[in-house]
Amino acid sequence: MARQRTTEILAPESIATAGTKILDLNTRDPISRISVQIKVRNVGWVPVGHPADVIKKIEVVDGSHVLFQMTGADAAALGFYKTKMQPGDILNYRDISDMRFTADIFFGRYLWDRELAVDPAQFNNLQLRVTHDKALGGNTPAAGTLRILADVFDEDPPTPIGHMLAKEQYRFTPVATTWYYIDLPTDYDISMLMVGLNDSTEAPNLNIGEIKLSQDQDKHVLLEMLGHDYVQYICPFFPVWTDRFYGQVDDSDYRDYWVASTYENRMGIIQNEDTNGTYVVRSTQGQVKPIMGEQANAFEAVCAGDLPFGMIPIPFGHQQDMDDYWKAIPGGSKRLDIKTHGNVDTSHTAKIIVEQKFLY
């Protein structure tokens, strides 16, 4: 017998109507990962958003104890920074075609972590809640499904000492050239922060002027850099995110296509129907790529870049070494200071994601 197994805890279920799916996690086996998968069927050729946006929120809760809480896009970014692997997705912006996206929830430092995992025996009413709206991604989808998988320990299960806890800690509407002082939790060790200042047509570093991390009223300063300098420093620690997608351009105006990467992303287009050239109307950073053709023409494209979904990672040490994390300091203080750029896009919401190590 294998020591691990992947089980389907929700067979594909219609998400034709926006809402929240609530599932009781009543397995007795420790859970290493939960995968939330959506599929939507496009109607027409005009994209309205990235399929990740269909997953508005994912929550794992036990009464008032929140184990996980963030959007599907943020979950995908966090999983990427933890594992350095992209989740499975299909970006097919064609009429009567399916788009697929997966958001993974890792309860350990990596898949099949035997020290950190969710042990259902430690909880009373463990639930997964997925809030969805198919109208937010793809090409005005008419139908869609939600499927949920769980990677669990089977034979010879471990006795985990705790699990990774990750949730959106703070959000704000940015104002240009303004300092924001964010008190971070001090109860558990912090393994990673993610700072999100997403803008559909600009890279996140153009929205952040300065960034600073400090402890105990500046007694210890862990990080203090210009936003652009920090992004340039941190991106090489992670692989490039690569999207392959399909669509059809129009000859009278551009169409916006959504990708995941938002920083230093570059795109190549292959036309696959005729000899009329397809080209990008304007070169932008951010998730949106405006594309137009000399006439209506189907195409394939590859876009590669950094900072998926506009999330900037701040990892603390080696992510597989729990001793490297920013230690809990009961009675002390941890603070993140962010100064917005003078040209920050005030139409988008900024947010801070915190991942911590929780011990049973």
N, C-alpha and C positions, 0 to 999 in steps of 0.2 A: 504493500500500500504506500501511496505517496504521502508525504508529510504535509502537503498543502493541497488546496483545491479552490477552484473558482466556481461560485454558485450564483445562479440568477435569482435575485430576491424580488425582482419585479419584471415579469415578461412584458414585451412591448405593449404599451397602453396608449390609447389616443390622447393627444393634447390639443384636440381641435378647439377646445374652450380654455381660455386662460384660467389659471387657478394654482392651487398648492396641493401637491400629493404628499400625504403623510403615511409613513411606513413604520411599524414597530420592528425594531431590530431584535428579534427574539432568538437568534442563534445562540448556542452555548459555547461556540468555538471563538477563540480570539480572532479579531478582524485586523488585517494588515492594511487593506485598502478597499475603498468603495469607489466604483466607477459609475458616474452618471452620464448616460448616453442619450442624445436626442437625434431624431431624424425628421426633417421637414421636406415636403414636396412643393417645389417652386411652381408658381403660376406667373407666366410672363417672363420678360427678359430684364426687368429693371430691379436691381438689388435695393434693399432697404436697410440692410445691416449685416454684420457678421453673425453666423449661426450661434456663436457663443452667447450672444445677447438674448437668445431665447431663454436661457437659464438665468432668471433674474436673481435668484438667491438659493443657496444651499445651506441647510442648517442640520447639525447633528446635536441633539440636546438630550439631557436627562433632567427633567424638571427645570430648575433655574440654572443648572450647570450647562454651559455652552461649550461643546467640544470643538465645533467648527461652524463658522458663519461668514459667508462672503458670496460674491457673484460667481457664476460659472467661469467667466473670463479670468477673474482673479485667482480662482482655484487652479485653472490651467497654468497661469503664470507661476504660481507658487510651486506646483508640481514640477514644472520645468526647471526652476532654480534648485530644487531639492535633488532631482534625479539626473538633470542635464539631458533629458529625453522629452521630445514632443509627444503630446497625446495624439491618439488617432483622430483624424478628421478628413472630410472630403468637402472641398470648396468647389462645388459645381453650380455656378451661377447661370444655368441654362433652364429654359422653359421645360416643364414637366420632368424635372430631374430632382434627385434627392440630394440634400446636403446633410452631412453628419458631423457631429461634434461630441467630444468626450471631455468631461471634467473629472479629474481624479482627486480623491481625498486620501492622503497618506497619513496614517496614524503613527508611523514610525519614521525613522530617519531615511529609510529606503524600503522598498518592497521586501517583505518577509523578514523584517527586523524582529528578532525574537526577544529583545529587551523592551522595546516600546511598541505597543499595540493596544487596541481597545479590547479589554476583557469584559464581556457582558456580565460576568458574575459580580463585577464591582458596581453595577448600576441597577436602578429599580425600574425605570421606564424609558429605556433608550429608544429614541426616535430619529428618523431621517425625514426632513421636510424639503421638498423641492418646489420652488415657485417658478412658474413658467408662463411664457406668452409667445406663441409661435409667430405673431405678427411683427416681432422685433428683429428677426433675422431672415436671411435668404431673400427670395424674390416674392414677396407677398404670399407666403405659403397658404394653401387651402387645407392642408392636413399635416399631421405630425405624430410622432410617437416618442414616448419616454421609456427607457429601459435601464435597469440598475443591476450591476454585478457587485459581488463582494469576494475578495480574496481572503480566505480564512485558513487557519492552521487546523489540520485534521488529525492524522496520527501523530503521537508524541507531541501534543501541543505544549508550547512554552508557558511559563508563568510570568507575564510581563510585569515590569516594575512601574510602568506608567504609560503614557501616550503623548503624542504631540498634540497640542491645542493651538488652533489658529482661527483668528477672527478679525473682522474689521473693527478697529479700535476707535477711529476718529475720522470725521469727514467735515469738509468746509468748502464754501464757495470762495475761491481765491480773489483777492483784490491786488492790483498791481503794486509792486515795491512795498510789500507789507510783511512784517515778521509774524509768524505763528509759533506759539510756544505750546508744545504738546507733552503733557505728562504721560509717561509710559508706565505700564504695570510693573510693580516691584515684587509681586508675590511668588513668581516662578522664574526660572532661568529663561532668558530670551535667546532663541537660536537664530532668528532672522526677522528683519523688518522689510516691508515693501512700501515704497512711497509712490502713489499713483497720482499723476497730474496729466491725465490723458487728454489729448487734443487730436481731433480727427485729421488735421492737416499740418501739425507741427510736432516735432520730437519733444519728449518730456523735458529734456534738459533746457529747452528754450522757455520753459515755464518756471523753472527753479533757478533762482539767482544764487543762493547760498544754502548750505546744509551743515548742521552741527549736532553732535551727540555728546551729552555730558551727564555726569553723575555727581550727586551730592553738591548741588549749587556750584558747579564748575570746578569742584575740587579735582575731578578727573575729566579730561576732555578726550573722548575716544575718537572723534572725527570732526574735522572742521575744514571744509573745502568749498570752492565754487561749484555750483551744480554741474556745469559743463565739464569741469575737470574731474569730478567724481564719476560721472557717467563714462568718460573716456577711460578712467582707471578700472572700473569694475567690469565693463562688458567683455574684455578678453578672458575673464575667468569662466565664461559660459560659452557653449556652442552657439553658432548662428541659427536663428529660427528660420526655417524655409517653408514657404507656402507654395503649393502648386494649385492653380485654379483655372477654371474654364468660364467662358462667357461669350456674349455677342455684342459687338459695338454698333453704334448708330452713326449715320453719316451727317446728321443735322446738329447734334449736340453730344457732349460727353456723358458717359455714365460712370457713376462712382462704384468702385469695387473695394470691398473691405478685406484687408489682410490682418495678420496678428502683429507683426513686427512694426515698431514705431520709430526706430533710430537707425540712421545710416542704412536704410533699406534700399535695395536696388532691384530693378525688375527687368526681365527679358520677356518679349512677346513673340509667339510663333503663330502666324496665321495658318488656318487649316482648311480653308475653303476655296480661296481664289487668289489672284495676284495683287489685289489692291492692298496697299500697306496699312497696317494697324499701328497706331502710335499713342503714346501718352500725351494728353493735352498739356499738362503741366507737371513738372517734377515736384513732388511734395514729400515731406516726411509725415509721420503719423500713419493711421490705419487706412485712410482713404486714398485710393489711386484712381484719378479720373482718366478714362480711356475713351478715345474716339477713333473712328475709321473713315477712310475715304468713301466707303459705302458700307451698308450693313454686312458684317463679316464676323464669322465665328473665330475664336482664337483660344489658344492655350498660353498660360503665363507662369513664370516662376518668380517669386519675390523673396529675397533673403535679407535679414536684418536682425537688429537686437531689440531688447526691451519689449517683449510681447505684451500687448494690451496696455502699453504705457506704464508698466510697473517697473520701478527701479529697485533692485534688491540691495539690501544691506545685511550680508551674512556676518555672523560672529564666529570667526575661526573656522576650523575644519568641521563641516556639517555632520560628519559621522562620529566626531569626538565630542561627547557630551560635556567633557571638562572644559571645552573651549567656549561654551556659551556665556553670555553676559549674565552673571550670577544674580540670583534674587537677593535683594537687600531690604528686608522688612524694616520699616522706619526710616529708610533712606529715600533717595529720589533718583529717577532716571528721566531725562528729558530730550526730546527731539525738537530742534529749532529749525524752521524753514523760512527762508525769505523768498518771496515770489519775484519773478523777473518783471521788469517794467512793461513788457509786452505780453504778460500772461493772459491766456484766454479765460475770461471770467464767466463764460457760458457753461463751463464744465465743472464738475464736482471733484475736488481733491480728496484723497482718502489715504489712511494709514492702516496697513495690515500688520498684525503682530503674531508671530509663531513662538510658542513657549513649550517647555518640557514640563508636563504635569505628572507628578508621582502619586501613586495610589496610597 
